[in-house]
Amino acid sequence: MSTAIVITSGKGGTGKTSLTGGLGSCLAALGKRVLCIDMDIGLRNLDLTLGLTDRVLMDFTDVLQERCTLERAAVAHPDIRGLSLLTAPIFLPKAPLSQQAMEQMLRQARERYDYILMDSPAGLGEGFRLACCSADRGIVVSTTDASSLRDAQRTAGVLRDKVSRLHLVVNRVQPRLLRQLGTTIDDAMDTTGLPLLGLVPEDQQVMLCANLGRPLILYANRGAAIAYLNITRRLMGERAPLMRLR
C-alpha cells in the first residue's frame, strides 16, 4: 500500500529539504519505489539536494494542469534506482492551483510508487495546503532553537486537522549548544506535542553535498547519513535506534 508523507516546518532553515532528499534516497536504497515532490513553488531546492538540477524539465503544475503526464514529468535518478523527483515551478502560477487536481495526481502516483514524499514549503501557504490535502502521514522538522520550536508547534496544530499520523524530527542538533542552553530533546517534544521520529546532527557534509549536486547517502557513511537511514527504518515500522549525539 502506498504512503504519502508531507514533510514540513514552521520556518525556513530547519533542513527540511535535506531531510526529504535523505529519506527518499534511503527508502529507494532499501528497495522501495519513491517519488519526491518539491512543493516549494518559486523557491525549489530539492533538485539540488538530489543532484538532478540538469535533468528536470517539467514540474508538478504541468501535471496538475494536464500539460503532460506524471510519468513524463517525474525524473528518475541515474544513480539511485527506484528514486524519482517531481519538481516545483520556478515561477508562481497566475491562477490558484486546484486541490482536486492535486488529489488526482497523487492517486496516480500511488499506483506507481510505494512512498510519496512531499517537501512542503515552510509556513502555511499554498504549497503547504496542496501538500497536506492527501497526505497519510506528516513529519514536522524543527531545530532546537525557541523560535523554530514555536513555529513547529503552530504547524503541528494545523496539521492535526488534516493528517492522522504526525511525528517530529529534530534536525541540525548540536549537543554542546543544548548543554549551554540547558535544554533537551524532551523539551522539543513537549513544546510541539509530537512523538519523536528521529534526530539528525549538524553535519557540514549535508551542505557540501548539496552544493556539489551529490546525494548525501552516496558520499557519506556517518553523521546525518546514518541518521537519515535510522529515521527511514523507523518510518517503515522497523526497530532502529535513535542516533546518539555527543
C-alpha positions as CSV (number, residue, x, y, z in Angstrom):
1,M,0.0,0.0,0.0
2,S,1.4,3.4,-1.0
3,T,2.1,6.0,1.7
4,A,2.1,9.8,1.1
5,I,4.0,11.8,3.6
6,V,4.2,15.6,3.9
7,I,7.4,16.9,5.3
8,T,7.1,20.5,6.6
9,S,8.3,23.0,9.1
10,G,7.2,26.2,10.7
11,K,10.1,28.3,9.4
12,G,12.9,28.1,6.9
13,G,16.4,26.9,7.6
14,T,15.4,23.7,9.5
15,G,16.9,21.4,6.9
16,K,13.5,20.1,5.7
17,T,14.6,19.7,2.1
18,S,17.8,17.9,3.0
19,L,15.7,15.5,5.2
20,T,13.3,14.8,2.3
21,G,16.2,14.0,0.0
22,G,17.9,11.9,2.6
23,L,14.8,9.8,3.4
24,G,13.8,9.4,-0.2
25,S,17.3,8.2,-1.1
26,C,17.4,5.8,1.8
27,L,13.9,4.4,1.0
28,A,14.9,3.8,-2.5
29,A,18.2,2.2,-1.4
30,L,16.1,-0.2,0.7
31,G,14.2,-1.3,-2.4
32,K,11.2,1.0,-2.3
33,R,9.8,2.9,-5.3
34,V,9.9,6.6,-4.2
35,L,8.6,9.8,-5.6
36,C,9.9,13.0,-4.0
37,I,7.7,16.1,-4.9
38,D,9.1,19.6,-4.3
39,M,6.1,21.7,-3.3
40,D,8.1,24.9,-2.7
41,I,6.7,27.0,-5.6
42,G,9.2,29.6,-6.7
43,L,11.9,28.5,-4.3
44,R,12.6,24.9,-5.2
45,N,15.8,23.3,-4.0
46,L,15.1,19.6,-3.8
47,D,16.7,19.1,-7.2
48,L,20.0,20.4,-5.8
49,T,19.9,18.0,-2.8
50,L,19.3,15.1,-5.1
51,G,21.7,16.2,-7.8
52,L,19.1,16.4,-10.5
53,T,19.2,20.1,-11.5
54,D,20.3,19.4,-15.1
55,R,17.6,16.8,-15.6
56,V,14.3,18.4,-14.6
57,L,12.2,19.9,-17.4
58,M,8.6,19.7,-16.3
59,D,7.1,20.5,-12.9
60,F,4.1,19.4,-10.9
61,T,1.9,22.2,-12.2
62,D,2.4,20.8,-15.7
63,V,0.8,17.6,-14.4
64,L,-2.0,19.4,-12.5
65,Q,-2.9,21.5,-15.5
66,E,-2.7,18.5,-17.8
67,R,0.2,19.8,-20.0
68,C,2.0,16.5,-19.5
69,T,1.6,13.2,-17.7
70,L,3.1,12.3,-14.3
71,E,5.2,9.6,-16.0
72,R,6.8,12.2,-18.3
73,A,7.3,14.9,-15.6
74,A,8.9,12.7,-12.9
75,V,12.6,12.4,-13.4
76,A,14.3,9.1,-12.5
77,H,17.6,9.3,-10.6
78,P,20.5,8.0,-12.6
79,D,22.4,6.5,-9.6
80,I,19.7,5.6,-7.1
81,R,17.4,3.0,-8.5
82,G,13.7,3.5,-7.6
83,L,14.0,7.2,-6.8
84,S,12.3,9.9,-8.8
85,L,11.7,13.6,-8.5
86,L,8.8,15.8,-9.5
87,T,10.0,19.4,-9.1
88,A,8.2,22.7,-8.4
89,P,7.8,25.5,-10.8
90,I,10.3,28.3,-10.8
91,F,7.6,31.0,-11.0
92,L,4.3,31.4,-9.2
93,P,1.3,30.3,-11.3
94,K,-1.1,33.0,-12.3
95,A,-4.2,31.1,-11.2
96,P,-4.7,29.2,-7.9
97,L,-3.9,25.5,-8.2
98,S,-6.7,23.0,-7.8
99,Q,-6.7,20.8,-4.8
100,Q,-8.9,18.3,-6.7
101,A,-6.2,18.1,-9.4
102,M,-3.5,17.6,-6.7
103,E,-5.6,14.7,-5.3
104,Q,-5.9,13.2,-8.7
105,M,-2.2,13.4,-9.3
106,L,-1.5,11.7,-6.0
107,R,-3.9,8.9,-6.8
108,Q,-1.9,8.3,-10.0
109,A,1.4,8.4,-8.0
110,R,0.1,5.8,-5.5
111,E,-0.3,3.3,-8.4
112,R,3.4,3.7,-9.3
113,Y,5.3,4.4,-6.0
114,D,5.5,2.9,-2.6
115,Y,6.3,6.2,-0.9
116,I,5.5,9.8,-2.0
117,L,7.5,12.4,0.0
118,M,6.2,15.9,-0.4
119,D,8.7,18.6,0.5
120,S,6.3,21.4,1.7
121,P,7.5,25.0,1.9
122,A,7.9,26.5,5.3
123,G,4.9,28.2,6.6
124,L,1.2,27.7,6.0
125,G,0.7,28.9,2.4
126,E,-0.4,27.5,-1.0
127,G,2.3,24.8,-1.2
128,F,1.5,23.6,2.3
129,R,-2.2,23.5,1.6
130,L,-1.7,21.3,-1.5
131,A,0.9,19.0,0.1
132,C,-1.5,18.3,3.0
133,C,-4.6,17.5,1.0
134,S,-4.0,13.8,0.5
135,A,-1.1,13.0,2.9
136,D,-1.3,9.9,5.1
137,R,1.4,11.0,7.5
138,G,3.2,14.1,8.4
139,I,6.8,14.9,9.6
140,V,7.4,18.3,11.2
141,V,11.0,19.3,11.1
142,S,12.5,21.7,13.7
143,T,15.8,22.7,15.1
144,T,16.2,23.2,18.8
145,D,16.0,27.0,19.0
146,A,13.0,28.5,20.6
147,S,11.6,30.3,17.5
148,S,11.8,27.2,15.4
149,L,10.0,25.1,18.0
150,R,7.3,27.7,18.5
151,D,6.6,27.7,14.7
152,A,6.7,23.9,14.6
153,Q,4.1,23.8,17.4
154,R,1.8,26.1,15.3
155,T,2.3,23.9,12.2
156,A,1.6,20.8,14.1
157,G,-1.6,22.3,15.4
158,V,-2.8,23.0,11.8
159,L,-1.7,19.6,10.6
160,R,-3.7,17.7,13.2
161,D,-6.9,18.6,11.4
162,K,-5.5,17.3,8.1
163,V,-3.2,14.4,8.8
164,S,-3.8,11.5,11.2
165,R,-0.2,10.4,12.0
166,L,2.3,13.1,12.9
167,H,5.9,12.9,14.1
168,L,8.8,15.2,14.9
169,V,12.3,15.2,13.6
170,V,14.8,17.4,15.4
171,N,17.4,18.4,12.9
172,R,20.8,20.1,12.9
173,V,21.3,19.1,16.6
174,Q,24.3,20.5,18.3
175,P,24.8,18.8,21.7
176,R,27.2,21.4,23.1
177,L,24.7,24.2,22.3
178,L,21.9,22.2,24.0
179,R,24.0,21.9,27.1
180,Q,24.8,25.6,27.1
181,L,21.1,26.4,26.8
182,G,20.1,23.9,29.4
183,T,17.5,22.3,27.2
184,T,16.9,18.7,26.0
185,I,15.2,16.9,23.1
186,D,12.4,16.1,25.6
187,D,11.7,19.8,25.8
188,A,11.3,19.9,22.0
189,M,8.8,17.0,22.2
190,D,6.9,18.8,24.9
191,T,6.8,22.1,23.1
192,T,5.5,20.6,19.8
193,G,3.4,17.9,21.4
194,L,4.7,15.4,18.8
195,P,6.3,11.9,19.2
196,L,9.9,11.8,18.1
197,L,10.8,10.0,14.9
198,G,14.5,10.8,14.9
199,L,17.4,13.2,15.5
200,V,19.8,14.5,12.9
201,P,23.2,16.1,13.9
202,E,24.5,19.3,12.5
203,D,26.7,18.0,9.6
204,Q,28.7,20.1,7.2
205,Q,28.6,17.2,4.7
206,V,24.9,18.0,4.1
207,M,25.7,21.4,2.7
208,L,28.8,20.3,0.9
209,C,27.0,17.5,-1.0
210,A,24.0,19.8,-1.8
211,N,26.4,22.4,-3.3
212,L,28.2,19.8,-5.3
213,G,25.0,18.2,-6.5
214,R,25.7,14.9,-4.8
215,P,23.1,12.8,-2.9
216,L,24.5,12.6,0.7
217,I,24.0,8.8,1.1
218,L,26.2,8.1,-1.8
219,Y,29.2,10.0,-0.4
220,A,28.9,9.7,3.4
221,N,28.5,6.9,5.9
222,R,28.3,8.8,9.2
223,G,26.6,11.8,10.8
224,A,23.5,12.9,9.0
225,A,23.6,10.0,6.5
226,I,23.3,7.4,9.3
227,A,20.6,9.5,11.0
228,Y,18.6,9.5,7.8
229,L,18.9,5.7,7.5
230,N,17.7,5.2,11.1
231,I,14.8,7.5,10.6
232,T,13.9,5.7,7.4
233,R,13.8,2.4,9.1
234,R,11.6,3.7,11.9
235,L,9.3,5.3,9.3
236,M,9.0,1.8,7.7
237,G,8.0,0.3,11.1
238,E,11.3,-1.3,11.8
239,R,13.1,-1.1,15.1
240,A,16.0,1.3,14.8
241,P,17.8,3.2,17.5
242,L,17.7,7.0,17.9
243,M,21.0,8.4,16.9
244,R,23.2,9.0,20.0
245,L,24.7,12.5,19.8
246,R,27.6,13.6,22.0
